[in-house]
Amino acid sequence: MATVLITGCNRGIGLELCRQLHERGDDVIGACRTASDELRPIGIRIIDGVDVGEDAGVSRLAEALGNQAIDVLVNNAGILRSDSLETVDFDNMLEQYRINTIGPLRVTRALLGNLHSGSKVAIVTSRVGSIEDNGSGNNYGYRCSKTAANMVGVNLHHDLSPKGIAVLLLHPGLVATDMTGGTGVSPADSARGLIARLDELSLASSGEFRHAEGYTLPW
């Protein structure tokens, strides 16, 4: 049984990760701004009031955890503000950087004392952050924030591997959530793939960018 902490757990992929990991017997801690009616009945420990884009929210998380050891940290919280070249809003763009890029770094740094040799850190990023794979343009804020999140993950890989902590960048697929307008595979199917990738993560595969289905994605 592993102790797993998941951010952005009140809906979508995060909610499904909590449900499936709890059902298989892991000790799951969900961090979110506000617990949803769907999250509460699962039976996990919930730490709310956690906005990964703010120092105060992440400090609240660290304080609530105390000395609790974390075996797997899943940085899942994220936002999408669709845009085009004509409609891009730079404040929205910065907001996506604050949550999608800086958020995982802020959380991981704050919880360094809870991680240990053998721990795993994941960032749920996106294939649309791939420069090589970009064949459509648009979504400037989201794409750029996820590209930068990938760099955060690779940096964490280099800094944490000597401590025995493996890091993985994960694309969940196009998932039918509120964020995508209900288009894509089910959150349950995506979560199963993400869990499989977390289970197989080791120091030997640390620093990779993988699809939930298992294959490596281009940077």
N, CA, C and O of each residue as an XYZ file, in Angstrom:
876
protein
N       0.844     -1.201      0.000
C       0.000      0.000      0.000
C       0.875      1.245      0.000
O       1.795      1.362      0.809
N       0.591      2.166     -0.901
C       1.350      3.411     -1.004
C       0.512      4.574     -0.513
O      -0.717      4.544     -0.579
N       1.188      5.594     -0.022
C       0.516      6.846      0.316
C       0.657      7.776     -0.876
O       1.766      8.148     -1.260
N      -0.478      8.147     -1.457
C      -0.499      8.927     -2.695
C      -1.206     10.254     -2.442
O      -2.305     10.287     -1.889
N      -0.571     11.334     -2.847
C      -1.198     12.655     -2.742
C      -1.477     13.168     -4.145
O      -0.597     13.160     -5.005
N      -2.706     13.613     -4.371
C      -3.147     14.071     -5.690
C      -3.711     15.475     -5.562
O      -4.598     15.714     -4.743
N      -3.206     16.405     -6.363
C      -3.766     17.760     -6.391
C      -4.860     17.835     -7.460
O      -4.900     17.020     -8.382
N      -5.741     18.819     -7.321
C      -6.817     18.976     -8.291
C      -7.724     17.766     -8.356
O      -8.031     17.261     -9.435
N      -8.154     17.301     -7.175
C      -8.812     15.997     -7.082
C     -10.336     16.063     -7.033
O     -10.984     15.027     -6.883
N     -10.920     17.240     -7.154
C     -12.358     17.358     -6.916
C     -13.220     16.977     -8.111
O     -14.438     16.861     -7.978
N     -12.598     16.777     -9.293
C     -13.381     16.398    -10.473
C     -12.451     15.784    -11.521
O     -11.230     15.765    -11.363
N     -13.067     15.283    -12.597
C     -12.304     14.826    -13.751
C     -11.292     13.740    -13.446
O     -11.567     12.789    -12.714
N     -10.107     13.906    -14.030
C      -9.049     12.894    -13.911
C      -8.621     12.725    -12.457
O      -8.433     11.601    -11.993
N      -8.466     13.829    -11.740
C      -8.035     13.757    -10.346
C      -9.001     12.966     -9.495
O      -8.587     12.171     -8.651
N     -10.291     13.181     -9.713
C     -11.324     12.449     -8.976
C     -11.216     10.956     -9.257
O     -11.300     10.141     -8.338
N     -11.031     10.598    -10.520
C     -10.924      9.185    -10.892
C      -9.654      8.542    -10.339
O      -9.677      7.387     -9.915
N      -8.561      9.277    -10.341
C      -7.331      8.751     -9.737
C      -7.556      8.439     -8.268
O      -7.139      7.390     -7.778
N      -8.216      9.353     -7.565
C      -8.508      9.125     -6.146
C      -9.372      7.888     -5.960
O      -9.099      7.055     -5.095
N     -10.407      7.771     -6.767
C     -11.341      6.644     -6.622
C     -10.641      5.310     -6.881
O     -10.766      4.374     -6.091
N      -9.911      5.229     -7.979
C      -9.301      3.949     -8.344
C      -8.160      3.561     -7.407
O      -8.021      2.390     -7.056
N      -7.356      4.516     -7.008
C      -6.262      4.203     -6.093
C      -6.794      3.795     -4.721
O      -6.264      2.884     -4.086
N      -7.849      4.480     -4.269
C      -8.458      4.122     -2.986
C      -9.071      2.727     -3.051
O      -8.940      1.943     -2.111
N      -9.740      2.417     -4.158
C     -10.403      1.119     -4.289
C      -9.411     -0.037     -4.289
O      -9.741     -1.145     -3.866
N      -8.188      0.223     -4.768
C      -7.214     -0.871     -4.780
C      -6.419     -0.961     -3.474
O      -5.585     -1.852     -3.313
N      -6.677     -0.043     -2.549
C      -6.098     -0.161     -1.225
C      -5.020      0.833     -0.866
O      -4.443      0.745      0.218
N      -4.727      1.783     -1.751
C      -3.740      2.803     -1.420
C      -4.314      3.808     -0.434
O      -5.528      4.002     -0.363
N      -3.432      4.442      0.324
C      -3.800      5.506      1.248
C      -3.747      6.808      0.460
O      -2.661      7.312      0.175
N      -4.903      7.360      0.106
C      -4.987      8.488     -0.813
C      -5.321      9.768     -0.061
O      -6.222      9.806      0.777
N      -4.565     10.818     -0.387
C      -4.811     12.157      0.148
C      -5.124     13.061     -1.030
O      -4.320     13.177     -1.954
N      -6.274     13.698     -1.007
C      -6.677     14.584     -2.086
C      -6.573     16.036     -1.662
O      -7.107     16.424     -0.623
N      -5.887     16.837     -2.462
C      -5.755     18.272     -2.182
C      -6.517     19.048     -3.243
O      -6.368     18.789     -4.438
N      -7.336     20.003     -2.804
C      -8.146     20.782     -3.745
C      -8.536     22.109     -3.106
O      -8.365     22.312     -1.904
N      -9.057     22.996     -3.924
C      -9.549     24.271     -3.386
C     -10.837     24.054     -2.592
O     -10.971     24.525     -1.463
N     -11.789     23.326     -3.205
C     -13.062     23.050     -2.541
C     -13.476     21.624     -2.862
O     -13.550     21.249     -4.032
N     -13.745     20.831     -1.847
C     -14.144     19.443     -2.071
C     -15.522     19.387     -2.722
O     -16.443     20.095     -2.312
N     -15.654     18.537     -3.741
C     -16.922     18.404     -4.451
C     -17.793     17.327     -3.805
O     -17.324     16.529     -2.993
N     -19.073     17.323     -4.185
C     -19.994     16.303     -3.687
C     -19.606     14.921     -4.192
O     -19.935     13.918     -3.559
N     -18.911     14.855     -5.327
C     -18.466     13.571     -5.867
C     -17.239     13.049     -5.129
O     -17.043     11.838     -5.032
N     -16.425     13.944     -4.616
C     -15.182     13.541     -3.945
C     -15.425     13.025     -2.535
O     -14.839     12.022     -2.128
N     -16.277     13.701     -1.797
C     -16.435     13.382     -0.375
C     -16.791     11.927     -0.091
O     -16.232     11.348      0.841
N     -17.703     11.303     -0.857
C     -18.105      9.927     -0.517
C     -17.041      8.866     -0.784
O     -17.200      7.725     -0.350
N     -15.963      9.207     -1.484
C     -14.965      8.202     -1.839
C     -14.309      7.613     -0.595
O     -13.988      6.425     -0.556
N     -14.112      8.455      0.424
C     -13.563      7.944      1.677
C     -12.089      8.197      1.861
O     -11.456      7.576      2.714
N     -11.527      9.105      1.072
C     -10.119      9.438      1.224
C      -9.965     10.618      2.179
O     -10.950     11.254      2.553
N      -8.726     10.908      2.572
C      -8.454     12.113      3.349
C      -8.429     13.298      2.393
O      -7.749     13.256      1.368
N      -9.160     14.344      2.721
C      -9.239     15.526      1.871
C      -8.631     16.721      2.595
O      -8.957     16.996      3.750
N      -7.748     17.422      1.905
C      -7.212     18.688      2.412
C      -7.677     19.764      1.442
O      -7.176     19.859      0.321
N      -8.633     20.571      1.875
C      -9.149     21.606      0.975
C      -8.525     22.959      1.299
O      -7.689     23.069      2.195
N      -8.936     23.975      0.569
C      -8.334     25.292      0.724
C      -6.956     25.369      0.099
O      -6.168     26.254      0.434
N      -6.656     24.438     -0.817
C      -5.328     24.370     -1.429
C      -5.405     24.866     -2.869
O      -5.880     24.153     -3.752
N      -4.941     26.078     -3.099
C      -4.782     26.631     -4.442
C      -3.306     26.527     -4.790
O      -2.478     27.209     -4.186
N      -2.967     25.677     -5.763
C      -1.554     25.443     -6.074
C      -0.887     26.669     -6.682
O       0.336     26.710     -6.819
N      -1.681     27.661     -7.044
C      -1.130     28.885     -7.597
C      -0.780     29.930     -6.557
O      -0.339     31.026     -6.903
N      -0.969     29.607     -5.290
C      -0.712     30.568     -4.213
C       0.173     29.935     -3.142
O      -0.017     28.773     -2.780
N       1.140     30.701     -2.637
C       2.011     30.204     -1.569
C       1.207     29.816     -0.336
O       1.504     28.813      0.312
N       0.183     30.611     -0.011
C      -0.592     30.352      1.206
C      -1.309     29.005      1.126
O      -1.359     28.269      2.111
N      -1.867     28.678     -0.048
C      -2.574     27.420     -0.197
C      -1.650     26.224     -0.075
O      -1.995     25.223      0.553
N      -0.472     26.330     -0.679
C       0.479     25.219     -0.624
C       1.077     25.094      0.774
O       1.364     23.986      1.226
N       1.265     26.215      1.458
C       1.726     26.166      2.847
C       0.697     25.466      3.729
O       1.050     24.722      4.645
N      -0.579     25.714      3.441
C      -1.651     25.041      4.182
C      -1.552     23.528      3.985
O      -1.727     22.761      4.932
N      -1.272     23.108      2.761
C      -1.116     21.688      2.471
C       0.050     21.104      3.250
O      -0.090     20.059      3.885
N       1.195     21.764      3.211
C       2.382     21.270      3.910
C       2.138     21.174      5.412
O       2.552     20.208      6.053
N       1.476     22.164      5.963
C       1.189     22.168      7.400
C       0.246     21.029      7.774
O       0.418     20.380      8.806
N      -0.752     20.793      6.925
C      -1.719     19.724      7.202
C      -1.059     18.347      7.143
O      -1.444     17.439      7.880
N      -0.071     18.194      6.273
C       0.623     16.911      6.145
C       1.596     16.666      7.281
O       1.800     15.525      7.696
N       2.197     17.736      7.785
C       3.186     17.561      8.840
C       4.333     16.683      8.366
O       4.945     16.959      7.335
N       4.626     15.624      9.117
C       5.718     14.708      8.766
C       5.257     13.497      7.965
O       6.009     12.537      7.802
N       4.026     13.537      7.465
C       3.477     12.410      6.710
C       4.348     12.111      5.486
O       4.589     12.988      4.656
N       4.809     10.885      5.385
C       5.616     10.484      4.225
C       4.711     10.296      3.007
O       3.624      9.727      3.109
N       5.172     10.780      1.858
C       4.430     10.651      0.610
C       5.225      9.749     -0.336
O       6.377     10.035     -0.665
N       4.593      8.657     -0.766
C       5.249      7.739     -1.687
C       5.082      8.176     -3.142
O       5.995      8.029     -3.955
N       3.908      8.714     -3.455
C       3.630      9.166     -4.825
C       2.931     10.516     -4.763
O       1.885     10.657     -4.130
N       3.519     11.504     -5.426
C       2.927     12.842     -5.519
C       2.484     13.050     -6.960
O       3.301     13.004     -7.880
N       1.191     13.278     -7.154
C       0.656     13.494     -8.497
C       0.191     14.951     -8.609
O      -0.829     15.338     -8.040
N       0.957     15.739     -9.350
C       0.611     17.131     -9.595
C      -0.371     17.174    -10.766
O       0.029     17.221    -11.929
N      -1.650     17.156    -10.436
C      -2.701     17.033    -11.440
C      -3.460     18.334    -11.683
O      -4.049     18.501    -12.751
N      -3.466     19.249    -10.733
C      -4.255     20.475    -10.863
C      -3.857     21.252    -12.115
O      -2.670     21.415    -12.401
N      -4.842     21.726    -12.851
C      -4.554     22.490    -14.058
C      -5.786     23.212    -14.564
O      -6.912     22.870    -14.202
N      -5.569     24.212    -15.402
C      -6.663     24.961    -16.003
C      -6.403     25.137    -17.493
O      -5.257     25.106    -17.941
N      -7.484     25.323    -18.258
C      -7.404     25.579    -19.695
C      -8.256     26.789    -20.030
O      -9.443     26.829    -19.707
N      -7.657     27.768    -20.673
C      -8.362     28.940    -21.180
C      -8.103     28.992    -22.686
O      -7.050     29.457    -23.124
N      -9.056     28.519    -23.464
C      -8.855     28.441    -24.910
C      -8.679     29.829    -25.518
O      -9.299     30.798    -25.081
N      -7.816     29.905    -26.538
C      -7.593     31.176    -27.211
C      -7.061     30.943    -28.620
O      -6.761     29.813    -29.005
N      -6.952     32.007    -29.366
C      -6.339     31.997    -30.690
C      -5.429     33.215    -30.771
O      -5.352     34.001    -29.827
N      -4.746     33.372    -31.891
C      -3.877     34.530    -32.051
C      -4.664     35.827    -31.905
O      -4.163     36.812    -31.363
N      -5.902     35.815    -32.393
C      -6.723     37.018    -32.340
C      -7.330     37.273    -30.968
O      -7.624     38.417    -30.623
N      -7.521     36.212    -30.179
C      -8.253     36.372    -28.912
C      -7.400     36.166    -27.672
O      -7.907     36.295    -26.557
N      -6.113     35.848    -27.833
C      -5.293     35.547    -26.663
C      -5.329     36.698    -25.664
O      -5.125     37.859    -26.019
N      -5.592     36.351    -24.418
C      -5.638     37.308    -23.310
C      -4.398     37.045    -22.454
O      -4.235     35.950    -21.915
N      -3.538     38.035    -22.331
C      -2.258     37.791    -21.673
C      -2.397     37.566    -20.181
O      -1.569     36.880    -19.581
N      -3.433     38.133    -19.568
C      -3.673     37.844    -18.154
C      -4.083     36.387    -17.975
O      -3.638     35.724    -17.039
N      -4.939     35.887    -18.881
C      -5.310     34.468    -18.835
C      -4.105     33.571    -19.076
O      -3.979     32.502    -18.481
N      -3.222     34.027    -19.960
C      -2.020     33.262    -20.245
C      -1.154     33.134    -18.991
O      -0.649     32.056    -18.676
N      -0.994     34.246    -18.288
C      -0.206     34.231    -17.056
C      -0.862     33.365    -15.987
O      -0.178     32.689    -15.218
N      -2.194     33.389    -15.943
C      -2.902     32.558    -14.971
C      -2.637     31.071    -15.228
O      -2.483     30.293    -14.286
N      -2.584     30.684    -16.488
C      -2.300     29.286    -16.817
C      -0.867     28.911    -16.448
O      -0.619     27.791    -16.002
N       0.066     29.822    -16.626
C       1.437     29.576    -16.164
C       1.446     29.404    -14.638
O       2.129     28.528    -14.107
N       0.690     30.237    -13.956
C       0.680     30.215    -12.490
C       0.212     28.859    -11.963
O       0.776     28.332    -11.004
N      -0.815     28.300    -12.592
C      -1.375     27.033    -12.127
C      -0.657     25.836    -12.756
O      -0.235     24.922    -12.048
N      -0.522     25.844    -14.074
C      -0.054     24.666    -14.796
C       1.454     24.450    -14.729
O       1.930     23.315    -14.770
N       2.204     25.555    -14.625
C       3.671     25.462    -14.652
C       4.282     25.638    -13.272
O       5.022     24.781    -12.789
N       3.961     26.760    -12.650
C       4.549     27.052    -11.346
C       3.915     26.193    -10.253
O       4.573     25.849     -9.271
N       2.639     25.847    -10.422
C       1.945     25.048     -9.414
C       2.650     23.752     -9.059
O       2.907     23.509     -7.880
N       2.975     22.900    -10.044
C       3.678     21.653     -9.718
C       5.027     21.869     -9.047
O       5.425     21.104     -8.168
N       5.731     22.925     -9.472
C       7.018     23.232     -8.847
C       6.824     23.697     -7.418
O       7.556     23.288     -6.517
N       5.838     24.551     -7.215
C       5.564     25.067     -5.873
C       5.194     23.935     -4.914
O       5.683     23.885     -3.785
N       4.336     23.036     -5.366
C       3.898     21.922     -4.517
C       5.058     20.974     -4.224
O       5.277     20.586     -3.077
N       5.796     20.607     -5.264
C       6.893     19.647     -5.081
C       7.953     20.202     -4.145
O       8.445     19.489     -3.270
N       8.303     21.452     -4.319
C       9.314     22.047     -3.428
C       8.819     22.099     -1.991
O       9.573     21.819     -1.060
N       7.539     22.460     -1.808
C       6.992     22.565     -0.451
C       6.951     21.216      0.256
O       7.010     21.152      1.484
N       6.850     20.128     -0.524
C       6.707     18.797      0.076
C       7.988     17.968     -0.004
O       7.947     16.751      0.176
N       9.105     18.604     -0.267
C      10.370     17.864     -0.339
C      10.632     17.076      0.932
O      11.153     15.962      0.880
N      10.274     17.649      2.073
C      10.501     16.965      3.342
C       9.622     15.747      3.534
O       9.903     14.907      4.389
N       8.545     15.639      2.736
C       7.642     14.486      2.838
C       8.028     13.367      1.876
O       7.591     12.225      2.023
N       8.855     13.715      0.889
C       9.309     12.728     -0.081
C      10.548     12.010      0.454
O      11.229     12.518      1.346
N      10.832     10.855     -0.081
C      11.953     10.050      0.415
C      12.520      9.237     -0.734
O      11.931      9.186     -1.814
N      13.642      8.614     -0.511
C      14.210      7.724     -1.526
C      13.193      6.634     -1.857
O      12.719      5.928     -0.967
N      12.865      6.502     -3.122
C      11.830      5.565     -3.539
C      10.512      6.241     -3.864
O       9.626      5.619     -4.452
N      10.367      7.517     -3.488
C       9.153      8.254     -3.841
C       9.100      8.505     -5.345
O      10.107      8.414     -6.048
N       7.894      8.824     -5.816
C       7.685      9.152     -7.225
C       6.927     10.473     -7.309
O       6.029     10.737     -6.509
N       7.298     11.299     -8.289
C       6.627     12.573     -8.532
C       6.157     12.599     -9.978
O       6.947     12.376    -10.895
N       4.878     12.868    -10.183
C       4.332     12.963    -11.534
C       3.725     14.346    -11.753
O       3.161     14.953    -10.843
N       3.859     14.821    -12.988
C       3.163     16.035    -13.417
C       2.247     15.634    -14.559
O       2.706     15.132    -15.585
N       0.942     15.859    -14.380
C      -0.001     15.619    -15.464
C       0.073     16.832    -16.382
O      -0.511     17.878    -16.100
N       0.790     16.678    -17.469
C       0.996     17.760    -18.413
C       0.124     17.499    -19.636
O      -1.010     17.048    -19.471
N       0.594     17.758    -20.849
C      -0.239     17.540    -22.022
C       0.603     17.412    -23.277
O       1.657     18.032    -23.419
N       0.108     16.598    -24.169
C       0.749     16.442    -25.481
C       0.793     17.768    -26.243
O       1.690     17.984    -27.057
N      -0.170     18.653    -25.983
C      -0.175     19.933    -26.705
C       0.989     20.823    -26.276
O       1.230     21.864    -26.887
N       1.713     20.419    -25.229
C       2.925     21.127    -24.845
C       4.143     20.679    -25.634
O       5.231     21.227    -25.462
N       3.967     19.682    -26.504
C       5.068     19.204    -27.333
C       5.298     20.163    -28.499
O       4.375     20.436    -29.266
N       6.511     20.672    -28.639
C       6.843     21.561    -29.749
C       6.851     20.778    -31.060
O       6.315     21.242    -32.067
N       7.452     19.601    -31.046
C       7.551     18.794    -32.260
C       6.189     18.322    -32.747
O       5.976     18.176    -33.951
N       5.268     18.085    -31.822
C       3.965     17.506    -32.156
C       2.909     18.566    -32.496
O       1.781     18.221    -32.848
N       3.261     19.836    -32.394
C       2.286     20.906    -32.623
C       1.999     21.055    -34.116
O       2.829     21.545    -34.882
N       0.795     20.615    -34.509
C       0.424     20.708    -35.910
C      -0.795     21.559    -36.163
O      -1.353     21.541    -37.260
N      -1.225     22.324    -35.132
C      -2.474     23.071    -35.307
C      -2.451     24.500    -34.785
O      -3.314     25.294    -35.158
N      -1.490     24.855    -33.931
C      -1.472     26.213    -33.389
C      -2.579     26.458    -32.381
O      -3.180     25.523    -31.853
N      -2.843     27.757    -32.120
C      -3.884     28.184    -31.168
C      -3.578     27.727    -29.741
O      -2.573     27.062    -29.492
N      -4.462     28.096    -28.809
C      -4.297     27.785    -27.385
C      -2.902     28.155    -26.893
O      -2.180     27.339    -26.321
N      -2.551     29.416    -27.137
C      -1.216     29.901    -26.782
C      -0.910     29.735    -25.299
O       0.149     29.226    -24.931
N      -1.831     30.159    -24.458
C      -1.591     30.099    -23.016
C      -1.432     28.679    -22.511
O      -0.502     28.377    -21.764
N      -2.336     27.814    -22.918
C      -2.304     26.425    -22.437
C      -1.092     25.693    -22.969
O      -0.373     25.045    -22.209
N      -0.854     25.789    -24.281
C       0.288     25.107    -24.878
C       1.600     25.539    -24.214
O       2.413     24.709    -23.808
N       1.781     26.845    -24.117
C       3.052     27.348    -23.576
C       3.225     26.958    -22.111
O       4.334     26.642    -21.680
N       2.135     26.977    -21.346
C       2.238     26.609    -19.933
C       2.609     25.143    -19.772
O       3.327     24.784    -18.838
N       2.126     24.290    -20.677
C       2.435     22.869    -20.582
C       3.847     22.572    -21.086
O       4.516     21.681    -20.563
N       4.303     23.312    -22.098
C       5.696     23.161    -22.529
C       6.632     23.514    -21.375
O       7.604     22.806    -21.111
N       6.325     24.615    -20.694
C       7.141     25.020    -19.550
C       7.032     24.014    -18.406
O       8.007     23.776    -17.694
N       5.856     23.427    -18.229
C       5.689     22.399    -17.189
C       6.573     21.193    -17.477
O       7.109     20.572    -16.560
N       6.721     20.869    -18.754
C       7.613     19.765    -19.113
C       9.055     20.073    -18.706
O       9.780     19.195    -18.237
N       9.459     21.329    -18.893
C      10.809     21.716    -18.474
C      10.953     21.626    -16.957
O      11.992     21.199    -16.453
N       9.913     22.027    -16.232
C       9.932     21.883    -14.776
C      10.144     20.416    -14.406
O      10.933     20.102    -13.514
N       9.438     19.524    -15.095
C       9.559     18.109    -14.790
C      10.945     17.558    -15.055
O      11.466     16.779    -14.256
N      11.557     17.956    -16.182
C      12.903     17.478    -16.485
C      13.906     18.038    -15.479
O      14.817     17.330    -15.051
N      13.742     19.297    -15.106
C      14.607     19.873    -14.068
C      14.474     19.105    -12.756
O      15.472     18.785    -12.111
N      13.230     18.811    -12.367
C      13.008     18.047    -11.138
C      13.655     16.667    -11.238
O      14.209     16.164    -10.260
N      13.583     16.065    -12.407
C      14.242     14.774    -12.617
C      15.734     14.862    -12.291
O      16.272     14.011    -11.583
N      16.387     15.884    -12.806
C      17.826     16.013    -12.569
C      18.133     16.304    -11.097
O      19.129     15.818    -10.562
N      17.283     17.091    -10.450
C      17.540     17.469     -9.064
C      17.148     16.382     -8.062
O      17.762     16.259     -7.002
N      16.114     15.587     -8.404
C      15.598     14.616     -7.434
C      16.127     13.204     -7.629
O      16.129     12.414     -6.685
N      16.575     12.870     -8.830
C      17.105     11.517     -9.052
C      18.239     11.161     -8.093
O      18.280     10.036     -7.595
N      19.174     12.100     -7.816
C      20.231     11.752     -6.852
C      19.696     11.442     -5.455
O      20.381     10.808     -4.653
N      18.472     11.887     -5.163
C      17.855     11.609     -3.872
C      17.037     10.312     -3.919
O      16.406      9.935     -2.931
N      17.052      9.635     -5.070
C      16.302      8.394     -5.204
C      14.845      8.594     -5.544
O      14.037      7.681     -5.374
N      14.488      9.793     -6.030
C      13.092     10.130     -6.340
C      12.929     10.213     -7.855
O      13.617     10.994     -8.512
N      12.028      9.417     -8.407
C      11.783      9.387     -9.846
C      10.687     10.378    -10.229
O       9.747     10.609     -9.469
N      10.824     10.960    -11.423
C       9.889     11.978    -11.904
C       9.375     11.590    -13.284
O      10.140     11.109    -14.120
N       8.080     11.795    -13.527
C       7.485     11.435    -14.808
C       6.538     12.531    -15.284
O       5.761     13.081    -14.503
N       6.615     12.840    -16.579
C       5.669     13.751    -17.230
C       4.624     12.901    -17.916
O       4.973     11.999    -18.678
N       3.345     13.163    -17.668
C       2.272     12.309    -18.147
C       1.232     13.078    -18.949
O       0.729     14.109    -18.503
N       0.914     12.569    -20.134
C      -0.208     13.076    -20.926
C      -1.379     12.123    -20.726
O      -1.253     10.933    -21.016
N      -2.517     12.616    -20.238
C      -3.634     11.718    -19.933
C      -4.454     11.294    -21.139
O      -5.357     10.466    -21.019
N      -4.138     11.866    -22.321
C      -4.976     11.664    -23.492
C      -6.013     12.780    -23.567
O      -6.094     13.617    -22.668
N      -6.793     12.791    -24.620
C      -7.925     13.717    -24.711
C      -9.054     13.111    -23.907
O      -9.647     12.107    -24.300
N      -9.345     13.732    -22.774
C     -10.260     13.137    -21.796
C     -11.547     13.947    -21.722
O     -11.517     15.178    -21.713
N     -12.667     13.254    -21.669
C     -13.981     13.893    -21.619
C     -14.241     14.463    -20.231
O     -14.831     13.802    -19.376
N     -13.796     15.690    -20.018
C     -13.999     16.395    -18.751
C     -14.595     17.766    -19.040
O     -14.797     18.135    -20.197
N     -14.877     18.521    -17.973
C     -15.357     19.893    -18.151
C     -14.342     20.719    -18.928
O     -14.711     21.609    -19.694
N     -13.056     20.420    -18.725
C     -11.995     21.189    -19.368
C     -12.034     21.058    -20.894
O     -11.707     22.004    -21.610
N     -12.440     19.874    -21.388
C     -12.448     19.629    -22.831
C     -13.843     19.706    -23.435
O     -14.025     19.424    -24.619
N     -14.836     20.091    -22.621
C     -16.199     20.151    -23.125
C     -16.811     18.782    -23.343
O     -17.734     18.630    -24.143
N     -16.299     17.779    -22.632
C     -16.873     16.439    -22.714
C     -16.392     15.615    -23.893
O     -16.989     14.586    -24.211
N     -15.319     16.050    -24.548
C     -14.786     15.341    -25.712
C     -13.642     14.433    -25.298
O     -12.751     14.853    -24.560
N     -13.658     13.177    -25.774
C     -12.521     12.287    -25.532
C     -12.890     11.020    -24.797
O     -14.065     10.672    -24.669
N     -11.850     10.323    -24.307
C     -12.045      9.078    -23.564
C     -12.561      9.386    -22.164
O     -12.493     10.531    -21.715
N     -13.062      8.400    -21.490
C     -13.609      8.619    -20.150
C     -12.486      8.886    -19.144
O     -11.383      8.362    -19.302
N     -12.751      9.695    -18.112
C     -11.765      9.889    -17.055
C     -11.329      8.569    -16.421
O     -10.173      8.427    -16.022
N     -12.242      7.608    -16.326
C     -11.900      6.317    -15.718
C     -10.845      5.586    -16.545
O      -9.902      5.024    -15.989
N     -10.999      5.591    -17.878
C     -10.024      4.924    -18.741
C      -8.672      5.627    -18.682
O      -7.626      4.981    -18.621
N      -8.706      6.961    -18.702
C      -7.455      7.721    -18.620
C      -6.750      7.453    -17.307
O      -5.537      7.244    -17.284
N      -7.495      7.458    -16.215
C      -6.901      7.236    -14.895
C      -6.249      5.866    -14.803
O      -5.189      5.725    -14.195
N      -6.871      4.853    -15.401
C      -6.275      3.513    -15.377
C      -4.914      3.511    -16.070
O      -3.972      2.875    -15.598
N      -4.818      4.219    -17.184
C      -3.540      4.300    -17.880
C      -2.500      5.051    -17.084
O      -1.343      4.635    -17.018
N      -2.902      6.157    -16.476
C      -1.965      6.941    -15.672
C      -1.444      6.132    -14.488
O      -0.257      6.190    -14.165
N      -2.327      5.384    -13.847
C      -1.914      4.564    -12.706
C      -0.914      3.493    -13.155
O       0.062      3.214    -12.458
N      -1.163      2.906    -14.311
C      -0.223      1.902    -14.831
C       1.154      2.512    -15.062
O       2.171      1.880    -14.775
N       1.190      3.736    -15.578
C       2.471      4.404    -15.822
C       3.165      4.744    -14.502
O       4.388      4.644    -14.403
N       2.410      5.135    -13.510
C       2.991      5.418    -12.193
C       3.549      4.160    -11.565
O       4.618      4.180    -10.954
N       2.829      3.072    -11.716
C       3.279      1.809    -11.127
C       4.609      1.360    -11.718
O       5.456      0.827    -11.000
N       4.801      1.567    -13.011
C       6.018      1.082    -13.657
C       7.165      2.082    -13.601
O       8.281      1.755    -14.005
N       6.914      3.303    -13.104
C       7.966      4.322    -13.022
C       9.083      3.884    -12.077
O       8.836      3.383    -10.980
N      10.315      4.087    -12.533
C      11.492      3.805    -11.719
C      12.538      4.863    -12.014
O      12.341      5.705    -12.889
N      13.639      4.829    -11.298
C      14.725      5.772    -11.580
C      15.253      5.589    -13.003
O      15.740      6.541    -13.612
N      15.159      4.387    -13.525
C      15.648      4.124    -14.879
C      14.808      4.842    -15.931
O      15.319      5.183    -16.997
N      13.530      5.074    -15.648
C      12.648      5.746    -16.607
C      12.328      7.176    -16.195
O      11.509      7.833    -16.837
N      12.953      7.660    -15.152
C      12.704      9.022    -14.661
C      13.049     10.049    -15.736
O      14.014      9.886    -16.481
N      12.244     11.107    -15.802
C      12.490     12.192    -16.740
C      11.824     12.014    -18.082
O      12.008     12.853    -18.964
N      11.052     10.950    -18.275
C      10.409     10.701    -19.561
C       9.060     11.411    -19.663
O       8.464     11.792    -18.655
N       8.592     11.579    -20.902
C       7.312     12.206    -21.228
C       6.478     11.129    -21.899
O       6.748     10.751    -23.040
N       5.463     10.630    -21.196
C       4.735      9.472    -21.688
C       3.221      9.725    -21.787
O       2.636     10.465    -20.997
N       2.630      9.088    -22.774
C       1.179      9.043    -22.922
C       0.637      8.057    -21.888
O       1.332      7.120    -21.493
N      -0.594      8.271    -21.455
C      -1.230      7.335    -20.518
C      -1.248      5.920    -21.073
O      -1.264      4.954    -20.311
N      -1.247      5.788    -22.412
C      -1.260      4.465    -23.025
C       0.107      3.798    -22.986
O       0.221      2.608    -23.281
N       1.146      4.548    -22.624
C       2.442      3.933    -22.396
C       3.564      4.357    -23.304
O       4.729      4.171    -22.951
N       3.270      4.919    -24.458
C       4.359      5.249    -25.381
C       4.945      6.619    -25.079
O       4.294      7.488    -24.499
N       6.217      6.784    -25.499
C       6.946      8.029    -25.255
C       6.516      9.104    -26.241
O       6.303      8.829    -27.422
N       6.392     10.314    -25.754
C       5.994     11.456    -26.580
C       7.198     12.333    -26.904
O       8.148     12.383    -26.123
N       7.176     13.020    -28.037
C       8.282     13.908    -28.391
C       8.208     15.213    -27.615
O       7.122     15.679    -27.270
N       9.358     15.797    -27.345
C       9.400     17.080    -26.654
C       8.999     18.226    -27.600
O       8.977     19.386    -27.190
